Amino acid sequence: MKVRILVRLKPGVLDPQGRAVHHSLGSLGFDGVEDVRIGRMIEMDVADGTSDEALNKMCEQLLANMVIEDFAIEKLDGERAPA
Amino acid sequence: MAFKAAVITFPGSNCDRDMAVAIEAVSGAPAIRVWHGDADLPAGLDFIALPGGFSYGDYLRSGAMAAKSPILRAVVAAAERGVPVLGVCNGFQVLTESGLLPGALMRNAGQTFVCRTVELKVGNTSSLFTSGFSAAETLRVPVAHHDGNYFADAATLDELESADRVAFRYSDNPNGSLRDIAGVLSANGRVLGMMPHPERAIEPAAHASMGGTDGRRLFENVIGNLVAA
């Protein structure tokens, strides 16, 4: 089973990287960018029987820092390319 | 009995020798060097130090991998028994990632690596580490980091302040740390994490801009207190 995990800074936590990228987009002439927040995507291949509980624990114990980050788990089962 | 301190080395640590030299200069006893893959600490330790550097290449997050290494389980267990622990720079990041200290160290607000000597205001003056300082004084200690921007939620920050757990504050905040926090203590006051490098300020011969001896006083405080106890 393929799993995609998105780790993002919690709302309200200042994102200096996002702010710098936002500024750069503006200086490249891209108007209308309201905000930029930068996170991390982790893709994993896990055994088919892996429980949601186990995936949550992986995120809470290592993949995300719960002091500053939230995570979202996305299972990619249905996304296999047609043969 | 000789003072028994351990310095933990992870792949990517680069201030471990300086830390050992600082401890040895003050205690007069050799510091035991412990490798990250060891599952156990030497018995009967008086003190544990987590040095600066870039453990595991800062993969995932600074300090995150080291915080999950086997030796850290032993360090956490020792800290819970009351063995004093000092984490400097990457060591501070490891302490927050391991849960021994609250909060997190984020990318510097200015995005740049900051490497210079900063002025610190002494916060706490009653812990093992800080009892020799006075509340009014300032110290000069070098910083060198990219991820030193201390963050915790407002309730945690309030708790740290009301419980006198802010060990040091920056006079001129170099990294965006909330409430200018440069170092924090555990609830029992026996674990200290700080971004500035006291082990780089132990030689009077060094030029003032390169450090001086203010860092040595922190080691004199903690080792003196532990030897006297």
Interface residues (C-beta under 8 A of the other chain):
Chain A: V13 L14 P16 Q17 A20 Q61 L62 L63 N65 V67 I68
Chain B: L60 R61 A64 K68 T96 E97 P102 G103 A104 M106 R107 N108 A109 G110 Q111 N149 F151 A152 D153 G176
